[in-house]
Amino acid sequence: MPHLISIDSVSITNFGPFYGTNRLDLATPKDAPPHVLIGGKNGAGKTHILRAMYLAVVGRAGIGDLRRVESGSDATRFNFDRVLNRRAAREGVDTCSLSVVIRQQDADSIKEQTLTLHREIRFRTNSPPEWKSWAERSNDVEAVEDDQLIERLRDAFLPRHLARFFFFDAEKSQNVQLGEKDIVKGISQILGLWAYEKLEEDLRELFQTTNRNLTVTGANEAVEKQGEIGGKIKALKAAIKSNEQKQHTLIESQQEAEAELADIEDQLKTIGAVDPSKLEADRQKREEIANAKREVEQRLSAAWETPLPISLLSTMRSELVAQLESEDQKRAWLDRKSALEPKLPAIKSQVFDNPPSEFVLPKKTHGFYTSRLNDALQSLFNPPPDGLEDVEVILTDRPETNFSVRQWLTTRSPELAGLEEACRKLDLLEADVRDLDYEIRQQSQNIAAIGAGKELHEKRGELRSALKTMAKELEEHQIAHGQFEAQMTQLKTEEDRWSKAVTEASKGRDLASRAHQYREAASLMRKRASEQMRKKINELVSELWLEITDRAHEFRGLTFTGDLWQCELIRKNGVRIPWEDANPSAGQKQVRLLAFYEALRRLAQKVPPLVVDTPLGRLDREVRAAVLDKLYLSRDGHQSIVLATNAEIDPDGPLFGKIRDQFGRAYTLVPEGHADSDDYEVTIQKNYFGKRV
């Protein structure tokens, strides 16, 4: 007996554009249709409603699901780090919360129960967001806070694989590949086929356990081989599972890195792509040129101070040197004269005064020798050297100054060599400095852009390096996966061979034999159940697709084949062609997948609610009413929550007039403020663009 699952309400607090607490009552009165219509223009927050409901049901694991689904959309790429409402963040709030009330009831009875899931997410600056979850059942007094118990309760009401299928964006869903491993597994779970697979695995385990205890003669070798191969298969399955998990993690990381890299590229274009490395190189070059300019200026300054004025003296330079040398000689003569002349009287006195009586000279003789001694002493400094008679000491007052000036005048200054070339070089350097100053000023006008640009370029380099590493690791894992699959095929062949041997050798052990037979029966039942389900799905999808797309005049139907659900179209003459060869339009692809979802819903053990965003985005006007009537707004009691724009379902158009009676509730999301401002928020009105249902 299938269970009908519906969502009674969802509460959103400070999530995306929803400021404060916003509650949507989705349960309808018993005498009203179960469907709910939520309208809003583009950017009004419909996608955030879908995200909030999915995260409230699935929890933290839903982040990766949303990123994978929205990775190909630039407009709505999911960035969980930015879901906290901007106004709330500005006011210091660091937490957003989500809650959803799920109702489950038997289709043929009034027995029902509810589960309320609460998710509280606190954002931290340098750490990942912190999740806190708890659940409340209608028949429990205390709330459940253990994550594993919450997950089990959630799966008892609305399992994750159902939410992944039936909470979706119809426009993006056209690109879903039914052959992907996760989707194939989800289909198996929805149809209940996973129970056969679990039974088959349990029987294999029972068979192996029983055979390990066999002691019958002749069975030991077969049992040993069977156990050995079974162990290898089990280990290999673990290795395959581990490899798949690593691939899955790598693909998620790769998608996140690619999305982040795309964001960085967009941001670099937005801020003008200032390259910090080029800016730094220009600054270093400017500093080098400025240093060279200063050196030339210092050289020219030194030349202007002394060498250049001296060189301008020309012939006067040698005349000045000669004059300074003459002054130096005259000063030396005067110094000698001033040193000796005061001593002459004393010298004469020492020679002639007070001689012994026997040496006293006659007066005439004394006068003669006195005169000759005086003349001899005067000759030491008189007359002055030739050419010094008319020289006057007027240019310098000290010998040191005289010597320094003569050094300047007689030494060739190296600063004058290439002075003209230095002047030309100075002009070129000044021009280079002006050009670099202009270029640096142009790049430095937006300081915020430069800082962001530097950080973004560094981050881009890190992401590109990380993507190369991830691509290499993913390739290695894929190669290993192929090797594992080949080994698994070989081991299963060996397992079958030894299973037959064990069965024959251990006839006395009926349990092992029956376990093996039951495993084969379970495998056969799974295959038959799979074929029956596939046949029903083929019939339902064919009927819906042909009727809605109006292509019954071309095709007899369509069919899904193989474990990867490859699709083929069957022409009127019975010829089968691959789905892609028929060149279906985007709308026809969307209808096919929606019909597939509807078939799964009808065959599922639990009938989930349908939560769909952009329900009619790629559909022609001619088929929109049929899709709404036959796929979204079913009359068999299941709930549909439709998130649409007024372009898809015009409140003043005939389509709305036709379907308005099929909705039990309606809401409109009304944005207020500029979309990029902190004050932007969305309010909820209880109507559909002013119209009631």
C-alpha positions in Angstrom: 0.0 0.0 0.0 1.7 3.3 -1.1 2.1 6.2 1.3 1.2 9.7 0.3 3.8 12.2 1.4 3.1 15.9 1.5 4.7 19.1 3.0 2.5 20.9 5.4 4.7 24.0 5.8 8.1 25.4 5.5 9.7 28.2 7.6 12.6 30.2 6.4 14.7 32.6 8.6 17.4 34.9 7.2 18.0 32.7 4.2 18.8 34.3 0.9 16.5 37.3 0.3 14.1 36.3 3.1 14.8 38.5 6.1 13.5 37.5 9.4 11.1 34.5 9.7 8.9 33.7 6.7 6.4 30.8 6.8 4.6 29.2 3.9 1.6 27.1 4.8 1.4 24.4 2.1 -1.3 22.2 3.5 -4.7 22.8 1.9 -8.2 22.3 3.3 -9.6 18.8 2.9 -12.1 19.8 0.3 -9.6 21.8 -1.7 -7.0 20.5 -4.3 -3.6 19.6 -2.7 -1.6 21.7 -5.1 0.1 25.1 -4.3 1.2 27.8 -6.7 4.0 30.1 -5.7 4.6 33.0 -8.1 7.4 35.5 -8.5 9.3 37.4 -11.2 12.8 36.5 -12.1 15.1 37.0 -9.2 12.3 37.2 -6.6 13.6 34.1 -4.7 11.7 31.1 -6.1 15.0 29.2 -6.5 15.8 30.0 -2.8 12.4 28.5 -1.8 13.4 25.3 -3.7 16.8 25.3 -2.1 15.5 26.0 1.4 13.0 23.1 1.1 15.6 20.7 -0.2 18.2 21.6 2.5 15.5 21.5 5.2 14.7 17.9 4.2 18.2 16.6 3.3 20.4 18.6 5.6 24.1 19.3 5.1 24.4 16.6 2.4 22.1 18.6 0.2 24.8 21.3 -0.4 26.7 19.0 -2.7 23.5 17.9 -4.5 22.5 21.5 -5.2 26.0 22.4 -6.4 26.0 19.5 -8.9 22.6 20.4 -10.2 23.3 24.1 -10.5 26.9 23.9 -11.6 26.1 24.6 -15.2 24.0 27.7 -14.6 25.7 31.1 -14.4 22.5 32.8 -13.3 21.7 30.5 -10.4 24.9 28.8 -9.5 24.6 27.7 -5.9 27.0 29.4 -3.5 26.2 28.2 0.0 28.7 30.7 1.6 26.3 33.6 0.6 22.9 32.3 1.6 22.9 34.3 4.9 20.6 37.3 4.4 22.7 40.4 3.8 20.6 42.7 6.0 20.7 40.2 8.8 24.5 39.9 8.4 24.8 43.6 8.5 22.9 43.7 11.8 25.3 41.2 13.3 23.2 38.0 12.8 25.3 35.0 11.9 22.6 32.3 11.8 19.9 31.3 9.4 17.4 28.5 10.0 15.1 26.3 8.0 12.3 24.0 9.1 9.8 21.8 7.2 6.8 19.8 8.3 6.4 16.5 6.4 3.1 14.5 6.5 2.8 10.8 5.7 -0.6 9.0 5.3 -1.8 5.8 3.8 -3.5 6.2 0.5 -6.4 4.0 1.5 -6.8 5.0 5.2 -6.9 8.0 7.4 -3.8 6.9 9.4 -1.2 9.7 9.3 1.8 11.1 11.1 4.1 14.1 10.8 7.8 14.8 11.1 9.2 18.3 11.6 12.8 18.8 10.6 14.8 21.8 11.9 18.1 23.0 10.4 20.0 25.8 12.0 23.2 27.0 10.2 25.7 29.3 11.9 28.3 31.0 9.7 31.8 31.6 11.0 34.5 33.8 9.6 37.4 31.4 9.4 35.6 28.1 9.8 33.0 26.1 7.8 29.4 26.7 8.7 28.2 24.9 11.8 25.0 22.9 11.4 22.6 22.0 14.2 19.7 19.7 13.4 16.8 18.2 15.4 13.6 16.4 14.5 10.1 16.2 16.1 7.6 13.4 15.4 3.9 13.8 16.1 3.9 10.8 18.4 7.1 11.6 20.3 7.4 13.9 23.3 11.1 14.7 23.1 13.0 16.0 20.1 15.6 13.8 18.4 19.1 15.4 18.0 21.3 12.5 17.0 22.2 12.9 13.3 21.9 9.3 12.4 18.5 8.9 14.0 17.4 12.1 12.3 18.5 10.7 8.9 16.6 7.4 9.6 13.5 9.3 10.6 13.8 11.5 7.5 14.2 8.4 5.3 11.1 6.8 6.8 9.1 9.9 5.7 10.8 11.4 2.6 14.1 9.6 1.7 16.9 11.7 0.1 16.7 9.8 -3.2 13.1 10.9 -3.5 13.8 14.5 -2.7 16.6 14.5 -5.3 14.2 13.4 -8.0 11.1 15.3 -7.1 12.5 18.6 -5.9 13.8 20.0 -9.2 14.2 22.8 -11.7 12.3 21.7 -14.8 14.4 23.8 -17.1 17.7 22.4 -15.9 16.4 18.8 -15.6 16.3 18.4 -19.4 20.1 17.9 -19.3 19.9 15.1 -16.7 21.6 11.9 -17.9 19.6 8.9 -16.7 22.7 6.7 -17.1 24.6 8.4 -14.3 25.4 6.1 -11.5 23.7 8.1 -8.8 20.5 8.5 -10.9 20.5 4.7 -11.7 20.8 3.9 -8.1 18.1 6.4 -7.2 15.7 4.9 -9.7 16.4 1.5 -8.3 15.6 2.8 -4.8 12.4 4.5 -5.9 11.1 1.4 -7.6 12.0 -0.8 -4.7 14.5 -2.9 -6.7 17.2 -2.2 -4.2 15.4 -4.6 -1.8 16.1 -7.4 -4.2 19.8 -6.4 -4.5 20.1 -6.3 -0.7 18.4 -9.7 -0.5 20.8 -11.1 -3.1 23.8 -9.7 -1.2 22.6 -11.1 2.1 22.0 -14.5 0.6 25.6 -14.4 -0.9 26.9 -13.6 2.6 24.8 -16.5 4.1 26.1 -18.8 1.4 29.7 -17.9 2.2 29.3 -18.1 5.9 27.7 -21.6 5.7 30.3 -22.9 3.3 33.1 -22.0 5.6 31.7 -24.5 8.1 31.5 -27.4 5.6 33.4 -30.5 6.6 32.0 -32.9 4.1 34.8 -34.9 2.3 35.4 -33.4 -1.1 33.9 -30.0 -0.3 36.9 -28.6 1.5 38.8 -27.4 -1.6 35.6 -26.0 -3.2 34.6 -24.3 0.1 38.1 -22.9 0.5 38.1 -21.5 -3.0 34.6 -20.2 -2.7 35.4 -18.4 0.5 38.7 -17.1 -0.9 36.9 -15.7 -4.0 34.0 -14.4 -2.0 36.5 -12.6 0.2 38.3 -11.2 -2.8 34.9 -10.1 -4.3 34.0 -8.4 -1.0 37.4 -6.7 -0.7 37.2 -5.7 -4.4 33.7 -4.3 -3.9 35.0 -2.2 -1.0 37.9 -1.0 -3.1 35.4 -0.1 -5.9 33.2 1.7 -3.5 36.1 3.5 -2.0 37.3 4.4 -5.5 33.8 5.6 -6.5 33.6 7.8 -3.4 37.0 9.3 -4.1 36.0 10.0 -7.7 32.7 11.5 -6.5 34.6 13.7 -4.0 37.1 14.7 -6.7 34.3 15.6 -9.1 32.6 17.7 -6.5 35.8 19.4 -5.6 36.5 19.9 -9.3 33.1 21.4 -10.0 33.4 23.7 -7.0 36.9 24.8 -8.1 35.7 25.3 -11.7 32.7 27.4 -10.4 35.0 29.4 -8.2 37.5 29.9 -11.0 34.7 31.1 -13.3 33.6 33.5 -10.6 37.1 34.8 -10.2 37.4 35.3 -14.0 34.2 37.3 -14.0 35.4 39.4 -11.1 38.7 40.1 -12.8 36.8 41.3 -15.9 34.5 43.4 -13.7 37.4 45.2 -11.9 39.4 45.8 -15.0 41.8 42.9 -14.7 44.6 44.9 -13.0 47.5 42.4 -12.9 49.3 42.9 -9.5 52.5 41.3 -10.9 52.7 43.8 -13.8 51.9 46.7 -11.4 54.7 45.6 -9.1 57.1 45.2 -12.1 56.2 48.7 -13.3 56.9 50.1 -9.8 60.2 48.3 -9.6 61.2 49.6 -13.0 60.2 53.1 -12.0 62.3 52.9 -8.9 65.3 51.7 -10.9 64.9 54.5 -13.4 64.4 57.0 -10.6 67.7 55.8 -9.0 69.5 56.1 -12.3 68.1 59.6 -12.7 69.2 60.6 -9.2 72.8 59.4 -10.0 72.9 61.5 -13.2 71.5 64.5 -11.4 74.1 64.1 -8.6 76.8 63.9 -11.3 75.5 67.1 -13.0 75.1 68.8 -9.7 78.7 68.0 -8.8 79.8 69.3 -12.2 77.9 72.6 -11.7 79.4 73.2 -8.3 83.2 73.1 -9.1 84.5 71.4 -12.3 82.2 73.3 -14.7 83.0 76.8 -13.4 86.7 76.0 -13.4 86.6 74.7 -17.0 84.9 77.9 -18.0 88.0 79.9 -16.9 89.8 78.6 -20.1 93.2 80.3 -20.4 92.7 82.3 -17.2 93.0 79.0 -15.4 96.7 78.7 -16.1 97.2 82.4 -15.3 95.4 81.9 -12.0 97.6 78.9 -11.2 100.7 80.9 -11.9 99.5 83.7 -9.7 98.7 81.3 -6.9 102.2 79.7 -7.2 103.8 83.2 -7.1 101.8 84.1 -4.0 102.8 80.8 -2.4 106.5 81.6 -3.1 106.1 85.2 -1.9 104.4 83.9 1.3 107.3 81.4 1.9 109.8 84.3 1.4 108.0 86.6 3.7 107.8 83.8 6.3 111.5 83.3 6.1 112.2 87.0 6.3 109.9 87.5 9.3 111.5 84.5 11.0 115.2 85.7 10.6 115.1 89.5 10.5 114.2 89.9 14.2 117.2 87.7 15.2 119.9 89.8 13.3 120.7 92.2 16.2 121.1 89.3 18.6 123.4 87.5 16.2 125.6 90.6 15.7 125.7 91.1 19.5 126.8 87.5 20.1 129.6 88.0 17.5 131.0 91.4 18.5 129.9 92.4 21.9 132.2 92.0 25.0 135.1 90.2 23.4 138.2 89.4 25.5 140.7 92.3 25.7 143.2 90.6 23.5 140.5 90.3 20.7 139.1 93.8 20.9 139.0 95.3 17.4 139.8 98.8 16.5 136.8 100.9 15.8 137.3 101.1 12.1 137.9 97.4 11.8 134.9 96.7 14.0 132.7 98.8 11.8 133.9 97.0 8.7 133.1 93.5 9.9 129.8 94.6 11.5 128.7 96.0 8.1 129.9 92.8 6.3 128.0 90.5 8.8 124.9 92.5 8.4 125.1 92.3 4.6 125.7 88.6 4.8 122.7 88.0 7.0 120.4 90.3 5.0 121.4 88.3 1.9 119.5 85.3 3.3 116.2 86.9 2.4 117.2 90.0 0.4 116.7 90.6 -2.3 113.5 88.5 -2.9 113.6 85.8 -5.6 113.3 86.9 -9.2 109.7 87.9 -10.1 108.5 88.3 -6.6 109.2 91.9 -6.1 105.9 93.0 -7.4 103.8 90.0 -6.2 101.2 90.8 -3.7 99.4 88.1 -1.6 95.7 88.9 -2.3 93.9 85.7 -3.5 94.3 83.4 -0.5 94.9 84.0 3.1 96.5 80.6 4.0 98.8 78.1 2.3 96.3 75.3 2.7 93.7 77.3 0.8 96.2 78.1 -1.9 97.2 74.5 -2.3 93.5 73.3 -2.5 92.6 75.9 -5.1 95.7 74.9 -7.2 94.6 71.2 -6.9 91.1 72.1 -8.3 92.7 74.1 -11.1 95.3 71.6 -12.1 93.4 68.3 -11.8 91.1 67.2 -14.7 87.6 66.5 -13.2 86.1 63.2 -14.4 82.6 64.7 -14.0 83.0 66.8 -17.1 83.6 63.7 -19.3 80.5 62.9 -21.2 78.5 65.8 -19.6 76.5 66.4 -22.8 75.6 62.7 -23.0 74.6 62.7 -19.4 72.2 65.6 -20.1 70.6 63.7 -22.9 70.3 60.6 -20.7 68.7 62.7 -18.0 66.0 63.9 -20.5 65.3 60.3 -21.5 65.1 59.1 -17.9 62.7 61.9 -17.0 60.5 60.9 -19.9 60.5 57.3 -18.8 59.7 58.3 -15.2 56.7 60.4 -16.4 55.4 57.5 -18.6 55.7 55.0 -15.8 54.1 57.4 -13.3 51.1 57.8 -15.7 50.8 54.1 -16.2 51.1 53.3 -12.5 48.6 56.1 -11.7 46.1 54.6 -14.2 46.5 51.1 -12.6 46.4 52.5 -9.1 43.2 54.6 -9.4 41.0 51.9 -7.9 42.8 50.8 -4.7 40.0 48.2 -3.9 40.3 46.7 -7.4 44.1 46.4 -7.0 43.8 44.6 -3.7 41.1 42.4 -4.9 42.9 41.8 -8.2 46.1 40.7 -6.4 44.1 38.3 -4.2 42.1 37.1 -7.2 45.1 36.4 -9.4 46.8 34.5 -6.5 43.6 32.5 -6.0 43.2 31.9 -9.7 46.7 30.4 -9.8 46.0 28.2 -6.9 42.8 27.0 -8.4 44.4 26.2 -11.8 47.1 24.2 -10.1 44.6 22.4 -7.9 42.4 21.6 -11.0 45.4 20.1 -12.8 46.2 17.9 -9.8 42.5 16.9 -9.4 42.3 16.0 -13.1 45.3 13.8 -12.9 44.0 12.1 -9.7 40.6 11.6 -11.3 42.2 10.0 -14.4 44.2 7.6 -12.2 41.0 6.6 -10.3 39.2 6.0 -13.5 41.9 3.8 -14.8 41.9 1.9 -11.5 38.1 1.6 -11.7 38.4 -0.1 -15.1 40.9 -2.5 -13.7 38.7 -3.2 -10.8 35.7 -4.0 -13.0 37.8 -6.4 -15.1 38.9 -8.2 -12.0 35.3 -8.3 -10.7 34.1 -9.9 -13.9 36.8 -12.5 -13.7 36.1 -13.2 -10.0 32.4 -13.5 -10.5 33.0 -16.1 -13.2 35.2 -18.0 -10.8 32.6 -17.6 -8.1 29.9 -19.1 -10.3 32.2 -22.0 -11.1 33.1 -22.8 -7.5 29.5 -22.2 -6.4 28.4 -25.1 -8.6 31.2 -27.2 -7.3 30.3 -26.4 -3.7 26.6 -27.1 -4.4 27.5 -30.6 -5.8 30.1 -31.3 -3.1 27.9 -30.3 -0.2 24.6 -31.9 -0.9 24.4 -32.8 2.8 24.4 -29.2 3.7 21.0 -28.1 2.4 21.3 -24.6 3.9 24.2 -23.6 1.7 22.5 -25.1 -1.3 19.3 -23.4 -0.6 21.1 -20.1 0.0 22.7 -20.3 -3.4 19.4 -21.2 -5.0 17.6 -18.4 -3.3 20.3 -16.0 -4.3 19.8 -17.0 -7.9 16.1 -16.8 -7.4 16.5 -13.3 -5.9 18.6 -12.3 -8.9 16.0 -13.6 -11.3 13.2 -11.9 -9.3 15.1 -8.7 -9.4 15.6 -9.0 -13.2 11.9 -9.8 -13.7 10.8 -7.0 -11.4 13.1 -4.7 -13.2 11.7 -5.7 -16.6 8.1 -5.3 -15.4 8.9 -1.9 -13.9 10.7 -0.9 -17.1 7.8 -2.1 -19.2 5.3 -0.1 -17.1 7.6 3.0 -17.2 7.9 2.6 -21.0 4.1 2.5 -21.3 3.5 5.4 -19.0 6.2 7.6 -20.5 5.2 6.8 -24.1 1.6 7.6 -23.4 2.4 10.9 -21.7 5.1 12.0 -24.1 3.1 11.2 -27.3 0.0 12.8 -26.0 1.7 16.0 -24.7 4.1 16.6 -27.6 1.5 15.6 -30.2 3.9 13.3 -32.1 1.7 10.2 -32.2 1.6 10.6 -36.0 5.3 10.0 -36.2 6.1 7.5 -33.4 4.4 4.5 -31.8 6.2 5.2 -28.5 9.5 5.2 -26.8 11.4 2.7 -24.7 14.1 2.6 -22.1 16.7 -0.2 -22.4 19.7 -1.5 -20.5 20.8 -0.8 -16.9 21.7 2.8 -17.9 18.2 3.6 -19.2 19.1 4.4 -22.8 16.2 5.8 -24.6 15.0 4.9 -28.1 12.0 6.1 -30.1 9.8 3.6 -32.0 8.6 4.8 -35.3 5.2 3.9 -36.8 6.9 1.2 -38.9 8.5 -0.4 -35.9 12.0 0.9 -36.6 13.8 2.0 -33.4 16.1 5.0 -33.4 18.3 6.4 -30.6 16.7 9.4 -28.8 19.4 11.9 -29.8 19.1 10.9 -33.5 15.6 12.2 -33.5 16.9 15.7 -32.8 14.4 16.5 -30.0 13.8 20.1 -29.0 14.6 21.4 -25.5 10.9 21.3 -24.7 10.5 17.7 -25.9 13.5 16.7 -23.7 11.9 18.4 -20.8 8.5 16.6 -21.4 10.3 13.3 -21.7 12.0 13.7 -18.3 8.9 15.0 -16.6 7.0 12.0 -18.0 9.7 9.8 -16.6 9.4 11.5 -13.2 5.6 11.0 -13.3 6.0 7.3 -14.1 8.4 6.9 -11.2 6.0 8.7 -8.9 3.1 6.4 -9.9 5.1 3.3 -9.4 6.9 4.4 -6.2 6.2 2.7 -2.9 6.0 6.2 -1.4 4.3 8.9 -3.4 6.4 12.1 -2.8 5.3 15.7 -3.2 6.4 17.4 -6.4 8.3 20.6 -5.9 9.2 22.2 -9.3 10.8 25.5 -10.3 10.5 27.1 -13.8 7.9 24.4 -14.6 7.3 25.6 -18.2 10.5 27.4 -19.0 11.3 25.6 -22.3 7.9 24.5 -23.3 5.8 25.7 -26.2 2.5 27.4 -25.4 0.7 24.5 -27.0 1.9 21.9 -24.6 2.0 24.0 -21.4 -1.6 23.3 -20.4 -1.2 19.6 -21.1 2.0 19.4 -18.9 0.3 21.2 -16.1 -2.8 19.1 -16.3 -1.2 15.6 -16.8 2.1 15.9 -15.0 2.0 18.6 -12.3 -1.6 18.8 -11.3 -2.5 15.2 -10.9 -5.9 14.4 -9.5 -4.9 11.2 -7.6 -4.2 13.1 -4.4 -0.4 13.7 -4.5 0.8 17.3 -3.7 2.5 19.6 -6.3 4.2 22.8 -5.3 4.8 24.9 -8.5 7.2 27.8 -8.5 6.4 29.9 -11.6 6.9 33.4 -13.1 4.1 35.5 -14.5 5.7 34.8 -18.0 5.2 31.1 -17.6 1.7 31.3 -16.1 0.2 34.7 -16.9 -2.3 35.6 -14.1 -4.3 37.5 -16.8 -4.0 34.7 -19.4 -6.3 31.9 -20.4 -3.9 29.2 -19.0 -4.3 30.6 -15.4 -8.0 30.8 -15.9 -8.1 27.2 -16.9 -6.0 25.8 -14.0 -6.7 28.2 -11.1 -9.3 25.9 -9.6 -6.7 23.0 -9.4 -4.7 24.9 -6.7 -5.7 25.0 -3.0 -3.3 27.8 -2.1 -1.3 30.5 -3.9 1.5 32.9 -2.9 3.5 35.6 -4.6 7.1 36.6 -3.8 7.5 40.3 -3.9 11.0 41.8 -3.9 11.7 45.1 -2.2 14.8 47.2 -2.7 17.7 46.9 -5.1 18.9 43.3 -5.7 22.5 44.1 -4.9 21.9 46.2 -1.8 21.9 45.0 1.8 18.3 46.1 2.2 17.0 43.8 -0.5 14.4 41.4 0.8 11.4 39.5 -0.3 7.9 39.6 1.2 5.2 37.0 0.7 1.6 37.7 -0.4 -1.3 35.2 -0.2 -2.3 35.4 -3.8 -0.9 34.8 -7.3 0.1 38.3 -8.6 -3.1 39.7 -7.0 -5.3 36.8 -8.2 -6.9 34.3 -5.9 -7.2 30.5 -6.6 
